[in-house]
Amino acid sequence: MSDYVEKIATELKLENSKVRATIGLLAEGATIPFIARYRKEVTGSLDEVVIAQIRDRQAQLEELDKRRQSILDSLTERSLLTDELKAKIERALTLTELEDIYLPYRPKRKTRASAAREKGLEPLAKEVFAGSSKDPVTEAVRFVDAEKGVSSAEDALAGARDIIAEWISEDEHARKEMRKFWFARSSFASSMVKGKETEGAKFKDYFDWNENVTSIPSHRILAMLRGETEGFLKLKINPPEEEAQQMLERRFVKGRNPSWEQCRLAAQDSYKRLLAPAMETELRAELKAKADEGAIDVFVRNVRELLMAPPLGQKAVLAVDPGFRTGCKVVCLDRQGTLLHNDVIYPLFEGNNQSQASKAEQKVLELIKKFDIEAIALGNGTASRETESFLRGIDYKRAGLPSIPIVVVNESGASIYSASEIAREEFGNYDITVRGAVSIGRRLMDPLAELVKIDPKSIGVGQYQHDVDQTALQRSLDDTVISCVNAVGVELNTASKQLLSYVSGLGPQIAANIVKYREENGAFASRAQLKKVPRLGPKAFEQCAGFLRIRGAKNPLDSSAVHPERYELVERMAKDAGFSVADLVNNEANSAKIEVNKYVDKEVGLPTLKDILKELEKPGRDPRSQLEPVKFAEGIHNIDDLREGMRLPGIVTNVTAFGAFVDVGVHQDGLVHVSEMADKFIKDPSTFVKVNQQVSVVVMQVDKERKRISLSMKRK
């Protein structure tokens, strides 16, 4: 661990003590949110991002050492390990460097070089490779042996060149130099597969494409790789070949006699047959890894914005899943999101008459009155704009009702949820259309609580998320969801087991146990009662308690982010100030009288004390912003209604490396290319716009045939 500490601290420019403390906490089973929130004094207030970097770098170093030991064991077993070789292996700082050192000793399948060795040609190869002044043809005659398959001097020299070519390709320094050259000077070329022009039209931008590997962005790499996978594109990485061969010749051809001429031929063969394919494979993998990293970064940032979208809060909601022929599915939910009623209305049915529309209006008014509805959630799918017009056209005041907010909800992933095992478990007696409508309503009330039930890859944000390294993507997504859930906090007595499973220290099994305990014993009265839940031991309690809330608990601290381990400290603060704990909670004037410096000791420092005071002022505060429903332009319902030059309100639905997609209410998102975001150059669109951000855009171009809408945010 000490070696890791120093290395990680140096790389991340941190103090050794902070890295050591963080690694220690992680080893004890502490989660990243818990460390960042409740162990600030131990780590020096490192945030979640840095803690995750320490964790991930430690894992990489452990994998490197695991591979190092595997190589040492292999060499020892085969009696190939020398002191010098061992020292080189132990000094290797990267996996690439380690594999380069090991390459000449790696057990191989049969190669041209191994076949030549079996024919007894290695002594000839050594003599030639040393640049012997003897005539290689004359020397090769000695190795002619028909029984071994060497029928002539040229056969012998060809075998010797095969051995030399392998030596050159396995030379550690040559590979390092060649790798640097390829990574700096290569171009990534894409061409069309003959006969695939029409079928692969979506990749036509890449039918004849060439770009330097140092400048190509991640989304283009992933697009071309997908085109290759689907059989429409041929990809090739091309460095300046002549220069590459000259590099090898300068390193391995030392003179001008016939032996060196054989070495030159071997070097050329080594490059074309061995080194070039190896370098292309490495560079492809490197480019893919970097592209994956970029795409994953874009995706998780979008997911974070979606998960942290403003909630409506605990309101009774009428949720509508719009439709034409099959009608609009309508569900009524109480303030806890419980399904109370479901129905179908037909305000937009083909051939509809005024009678049907009147019936639909009357039904909506009846449901609002009967279930005390406080808001309407409308899915943004097919018939959304038409249904919105219908709902906004209802005269609620005439019916004696207050103004009802109508909020259009992004329903991406609702169909995935409605067909899932989770939905079947929750609503086994209802069909998928009802489940989908429930998801739309709950997504308005609390996007985070509902979206955790859906695979993040299915919620409609990001780019090429199905093409990237799925293990790396899942790890980043898990980190993001866990971070969001714990940043917001979870209401213990109403949370689903899916939401609870993301709370620090819990997991699917303990979350299920909490829900079962709640069902069998009623609502939790205190955080301390969690200790009675099966399998929720002291460590899990320590990790989860501060992130769970109990609204209306006898101890007001149970509804805050103050950790139970600090309750005694808060009680002491209150007593010293002449208050009860209840007098401090939600009372800025009283909590402001606490002199925090008096309570600093070996365990608790100012960072924790300041967090406690902040919580006492606004206990259990939600870090998410206020909900501001977007209102699309009237009369704009589909792509046929769009005209160039129109200025429209919209909402960002997805941010990618090349721009942002914006919903303007026509069932087809438009693209604001990064070049159309602002007058100044923007390298990263996510620094300019976020998912769910409301924007004003101008229609630049409409391609109805390809269903493409080009938008601008900088046009006047």
N, C-alpha and C positions, 0 to 999 in steps of 0.2 A: 504493500500500500504506500509506503514512504516514497518509492520511486515514482508511482503514479502522481502523488501529491505534488511533488516538485515539478514534474513535467506539465501537468495540467495547469498548475498555478502560473508557470512561465508562459504557456500558450495563451491563457485567458487573461493574463496580466492581473492576477489576483494574489492576495497574500496567502502563503502556505497554510496558515492557521485556519482561514476561512474554507479552503478546499478540504483540508483534513477533517474539519468539523462536519462539513456537508456529507462527505463520503461516509463518515461514521454514522450520521443520522440515517442515511439511506440504507446502510448495512443493518441497522436496527429495525428496518421496516417502515420508517417514516415516509409519508408521501410528500410529493413536491408542494402541494398547496399547504399542508400542515407545516412544513419546514419554513416556507416563505411567510406564513401568517403568524405562527406561534413560537418560532425559534429564532427570532431576529437577533437576539443577543449572542446566540451561539455562532451564527454564520456571518454576523456583521451586516444584517439586513439585505442579504442577497435576494434578488427577485426570482420568480419562477423560471424565467428564460435562462438565467445563468445557472441555476440549480440543475435544470434539464441538460444544459451543455456539459456540466461536470459529470452528471450521470452517464450521458451518451459517450463522452470521451473515455471515461473509465471502462465502459463496456468494450470500446474499440481496442483499448490497450490490453485488456484481458484476453480478447480474441487473438491479438497479435502474439501475446506470450503463449497462448495455448498452441498456436501454429508453430511458434519457435520451438516449443518443447517437443511437439510431434516430429519435427524435422531432426532435432538432435537425437531423439529415440531411434528414428529410422536409420540415421547414419551410424549410430553406435551398434545397432543390431547387425549391420552389414560391414562392420569393421572399417568404415571409411572416415570416421571422425578424427581429425588431427587437432592439436592445440590451436594451430593457426586458424583452421576452419571454424572451430568452436568460437574463437574470439570474434571472428567476422560475423558469425550468426548472432552472437549476443549483442553486437554493436548495431545491428540493423534497426533502423528507426521506423520503417514502413513495411507493410506487407509486400509491396512491389519489390523493394530492395531485398527483402528476405527471400522471395521466390527467385529472384535473379541469382542470388548466391547459391541456392539449392539446385537450380536448373541442371547443371552438368552432372549432378549426382542422383537426380530423380530417376526412379525405375521407369524404363521406357518400353513401349510396344516396339515391334520390329520396325526399323527405319532403314533407309538406304545406307546410312552410316553404320548401323549395327550389322547389316548384311555384309558390308565391306570388311568390318572387323572380323567377322566369322570366316572370311576368306583369307585372313592373315595379312591384311593390307595396312594395318596401323603403323608398323615400322616405316613403311614407305611414306605414309602421310606425314609422320614426324620429321623425316628427313627433308621432304619437300617444304614443309611449313617452316622449317628452320632456315630456308633459303640456301640450301646446299649448292655449292658451285658445280657439283657433279651433274652430268647430263641425266635428267629424270627419266628419259625414255630408256637409256641404257640400264639405269638402276631398276626400272620397272620390269625389265625382262626377267630378273631374278624371281619375281613373284608370279610369273605365269604358271598356272597349275590348272589343267583342264578338269581334273577331278573336283576342284573347289569352285569351278565355274569361272576361272580367269583364263580366257583363251588367248589374250594378247597383251602386249605392253600397254596399249591404249586402254584396254579393260582395267588393268591394274591402276593406271593413272586416274581413270574415271572414278574408281572406288576410293582412291586416296583423296581425290577432290571432294567426294561426298563426306568423308570424315572431317576434312578441313572445314567444309561449309558448316558442318554441325558445330565444330569448335568455335568458329566465328560467331555463329548465331547465339551461342550460349555464353559468350564472353560478357561478363558483368558490365565492364566499362563501355563496350560497344553498344550494348542494349540501352544503357543509360543515355549515351550520346544520341543514339538513333531515336529514342523515345522523345527526347527534348526537341529534336529536329521535326519529327512528325507532328508533335503537339503544337509547334509554333508555325509551321509552314504549310500544313495540309489544307486542302479544300474539301468540302462536303458536297458531292455532286449527286444529282438526282435526274433520272431520265424515265420516260414512259416505257412501259412494257408494250411491245408491238401488238397492235390489235385491240388494245384496251382503252382507246381514246374515248369512246362513248360511255362505256361502263364505268370507267374511272374518272368521269368528268369533274367530280368534286375535288380531285387532286390536280387539276389542269395547271394550277399555278406552279406545280413542281415537275411538269413534264420535261422541262429543260432548265434546271436550276443549279447554280454553282456558287458557293459562299465559303469564305475562310472559316475554319473551325473556331478561331479565336473570337469571332464576332457573331456567330449564328445564335439567335435566341432560342430558348428552351422550347417554345411552342412550335417553332418551325422544325426542330429536330424531331419532336414527337409526332408532328403531322406527317413528315416524310417516312418515319419508321412505321407508322400505321399504314401508309400507302404501300410500303414494301410488304408488310404482313398480309395485307389484303390482296396482294398480287398485282397491283397496278403500277408500282414504281420499282426501278432498279437503283440501288444506292452504291456509291463507291467513294472511298476516301483516297484522295490523290495528293501526295506530296511531290515536289520536284524530284523525279526519279534519278535523273543523272547526277544531281548533287548528292543524293543519298548514297549512291554507289561509290562516288568519289570519296565520300567520308570513310567508307569501309576500306577502300584501297589505300588511302593515306595511312590508316591505322595498321593494316596487315600486310601490305606489299612494300617491302623495304628496299628493293633494288631492281636491277634490270637483267638478271640472268634467266635462263629457262625455268628454273624452279619458281622464281617469283612470278613468272608468267602463268604457271599453274595455279599459284595462290590467287592471282588476279581473277582467273576464271572461276575459282572456288568462291571468291568473295562475291562475284556477280551472281552466281547460283545461290549462294547463301541469302543474299538480299531478296531475290525474286521468289525463291521457293520457301524460305523459312522466316526471315526477319520481317519482310513486308507484310505477309499474312498475319504474323504475330502482332505487329504494331497496329495493323488495322483493327484487329480484334480488341486489343487493349484500348485504342482510341475510341472505338465505337462504345465500348463499355463505359469509358470515362465520360463521353458525351451524354450517353443515356443516363448515367448516374447524376450528372449535373442538371440535365433536363428534368429528371424526376424530382430532384431537390427543388428546382424552381417551381415546377407545377404543384408539388405538394405544399410549398410555402404559400402559393396563391390560393390553393384550395382551402387550407386550414384557416387562412385569414378570412376568407369568405364565410366559411362555416361559423367562425367565431362571431362575425357580425350578425349572421342569421340567428344563431343561438341567443345572442344578447340583444335581439330586437326588442323594442319597447313592448311591454305587456299591457293589455287593457286592465288586468287585475280581476278581482272576484266580482264579476257582474253576471247577472242572468242573461244568457245569450240565445238568440234565435239564429241558427246557422243554416245557410242555404247553399246547396250544391246545385248550380244552375244546369239547365238542359232545355232543349227544344222539344223534340218528339216525346221523349220519356218523362218530361216534366221536371220540375225542380224539387229535389229532395229537401225536406225541411225537418230540422230537429230542434227541440227546446232543451237547454241545459240550465241547471241551477248554478248558483255562485261557486259551487265546488266542482263544476263540470260534469255532474251526474246527469245522465240521459233521463228526461222526464216524459218526452213525447216525440213521436216521429210521424210525418205525413208527407203527402205529395201534392203540389199545386201545379196548374197548367196555364200559366199566364202567356206562354209563347208558343203554344201548340199550333202546328201547321193548320191553316184553315180556321184558326181561332176566331171566335166571335166575342162581342162585348160581354156576353153572359159569362163565358169562361173566365175572362179577365176579372170581372166583378166578383165571381166566386173566389178566385185566388186572393183578391184584395180583402174580401171579407174574412177569409180563413186566416190571413196574416194578422189582421186586427184582433180576431178572437184569441189567437195564440198569445199575442203580446199582452192582452188583458189578463188572460187566464194564468199565465206563468210569470207575470210581472217582469217582462223582458226589458232589459236596459240597453241592449245594443244588438245590432244585426251584423253577423259575419257572412260575407259573400265570397265564395270561391272565385278565382280568376280564370276558370276554364271556359270551355265552349258555352256561349250564350251569357257570359258574365255581364257584358255591357248592356245587353238588352234587358236582362233581369234587374240590373242596377237602375235603369231608367224606370222600370215598372215599380220598384220599391221606393224610389225617390218621388214618384208621382202620386203615391198614396197620401191622402190628406189626414195625417195623424191627429192634428189639432181638432179637426171637425169631429173625429171619433172620441174626443175627450182625452187624448193621450199627449204626453209631453213629446218634445222633439226626440226622435230616436236616431242615434248615430249609426250610419251604415258604413262599414269598413270592408274594403276589398282585401281579401287575404290570399297570399301566394299559396296555392294548394299543391305545389310540387312535392311529390312523395306521399300525398294522402292516399292515393290508390295503392301504393306499396304497403302502407300501414294497414289499409282496410282488408288486404288479403293475407296479412301476416298472422303468425301464431299468437302474437300478443293481442291483436284485435279479436281473434276468435275466442281467446280466453276471456277478454273483457265483455264481448258482445256476441256470444255464441248463438243466441236466438234471433239475431238480426242479420240481414243480408249486407253485402259489402257496400251498397250505396248508402245505407244508414251509417255504417261505420265511417265512411269517408266524410260525410257531413259532420259527424261528431268531431272528427279530427280537425276539420276546418274551424269549427267553433272553439275548440280547446286551444287551437293554435293562436287565435286572437287573444284569448284570456291569458295564456302563458306560453309563448313560443318555445321556450327552453324545455318546460315540462313535457310538451307534446313531441317535440322533435327528437328527444333522446330515445324515443321508441322506434325511430326509423334509422336504417343504415345511412350515415351521412353521405355516402357516395350516391344516394338516390334522391337527394333533395335539391338537385338542379343548380348547383354552383360549382365553379372551378373549371379546369380545362384538362382533358385527357386523363382524368383521374382513374379510369379503368385500364390505362396503358402503363402506368408507373409501377414501381416496385410496391406490391401490395402490403408487404410486411412493414416497410418504412412508412407507407401511407397510414396504415392502421395504427402504428405507434404514435404518429403525430396527431391523428384524429382523437385517439384515446386521451392524449395529453390535453388537447384543446377542449374536449367535452368535459373532462374532469375539472379543468381550470375554470370553465364557465359555471358549471354547477356549484362548485364550492365558493366561487366569487359571489354568487347570488345568495346562496344559502337555501336550505330545503325545509319546508314545513313538514315536520315529522308526522303529524296526524292526518295529512291528506295526500302525501306524496305516493306515487306509484312505485312499485318495486323496481321498475326500470330506472326511474330518476334516483331512487335511493342507492342503486347499485354503483352510481358514479361518485357517491360521497366518499371523501377521504377515509380510508381504513375499512370500508365495507366492500361489497362485491355482490354478485347475483345471489349466492346462497344466504348470506346474512341479511341482505335486503328482503328476500322472500320470508325469512324468519321474522323480521320486524313486522311485515304486513300481516303475517299469520298471528303473531302475538297481539297485534292491534285489533284484529278481527275477533279474537277469542276473549280478550280482556278489556276492550274498550280503548278509548283515547289515552295516550300517554299524558300523565299529569306532570311529569318532570323528566329532565334529562337523566337523572340518576336511575330512573326506572328502566332505562335501556340495558342496564347491567343484568336484568332478568331475562333478556332475550337469549335463547339458546345460541351458543357458539360466538356470542359477542363478548369477548374477554376484555381484560384491562387494556391491552394494547389497542384493540379496535376501538374501545371507548375513548381512549386518549386521542386517537386520530380523528374520529368522526364527531365527537360531541360539540365542538365549537361551530361546526357547519350546519347543525340541525337546530331548527327553531320550534318552539311550542308557543303558539299564539295564545295569550290569556292564561299562561301558567301562573301558579301561585308565586313562584320566585320570578320576578320580572327579568332577571338575567337570563332565564331559559329562553327568552324570545330574542336574545341579542347574540352578537358574535363573540361576547366575552366567554373565554373558555372556563369550564368548571374548575380547573386547577387554580384559577385566579379569583374565584368567588370570595374566598376568605380575605384576600387583599382588598377587594372592593368593599366588603363589609367593614373592614378596618378603616378605610378611607371615609366611609359614610359616618362611622362612629366618631372619628376624630373631628369631622366637620360639624357634628351635631345633627346629622340627618339620618333617616332610614335609607336603605338601598332604594326603596321605591321613590323617595324624594329626589334621588339623583337621576333616576332614569327619565329620559325625555324632558329634562329640565336643564337648559343650558346655563341659566343663572346660577343654580346650585352647583352643578358640576364644575363651573368655572372657578369656584372657590377652593377647589382641591389643589394643593401645592404638590405637584407630582414629584418634584425633586426629593421630597422627604421620604419617598418610598423606594428609591433606587437602592438595590442591594446586589449581592453576588448573582442571584438568579434572575432578577427583573431589572431591566434597564429602561431608559427613556423611550426607546421605540415601542416597547410593549405598553408602557404606561400611557403614552400618547394615543395608542390604538384603543385602549380601554376608555379613556375620556371621550374619544370620538364616538364610540359605541354608546356610551351613557347618554350623550347628547341626542343621538338619533339611532335608537336600538333597532337592529335588524333592517337597516336601510337597504333599499334595492339600488345597486349601482347602475341599473339600466335607465335610459332616458324616458321621457314622457312620450306616449303614443300620439302621433300626428297623422291621421288618416290622409291618404292621397286622394285627390279628386281629379279624375281624368276629364279631358275636354268633352263638352257636350257635343253630340252629333258625330263623334268619331268612334265607330264601333268595329270596323274591320279595315283591312289593308286597302280596300278600294276607296275608302274615305280620305286617304292621305294624299296630300299635294305637296310638291316641292316648295320650300319656303315657309311652310306652316311652323309656328312656334307652339309647342305642346308641353304640358306638365307630364312628368313621368317619374318612375321609381326604378332605381338601379337594382337589377335582379342578379347580376353576375359581374365580377371583375376578373379580367384575365391579363396576361402579360402584354397583350396588344390592344387593349381597350376595355370598354364596359358595355354590357348589354342593358338596355333600358326598356321597360314596359310602358308603352304609351296608351294602352287600353285597346289594342286591336288583335289580341291573341297571338301576336308574333313580335317577339322582342326585336328592337332595332339595335344596331351597333354604333357606338361612338368610338371611332378609332382613336388611339392615343394621340395622333396628330391633330385631332379635332376637339381636344379637351380644353386647351388654353393656348394663348398666343406664345407663351414660353414653352421651351422643350420640357417634356415630362418623360422621364425614363421609366418610372414605375407608376402605373395608373392607380394602384391602391393607396398611394400617398395623396391622391387628388379626390377620389370618390370612394365610397364604401357601399357594400350591399345594404339595401333598404333606404339609402339616401334619396330624398326627393330632389329632382333636378328639373331644369327647364331646357328643352332641346329644340333644335330646328331641323326639319326634314330636309335632307340634301338630295336623296335619291331613293326611288322605290322600284324594286325589281319584282313585279308580281309573279312572274313565271318561276323564279328561284326563291320567292318569298324572302327577299332580303331588303332590309330597310337601313339606309345609311343616315346617321344623325350627327349633329354637331352641337357642342356646348359652347363654342366660341363665336358662332355666327350671330350677328346682330339682327 
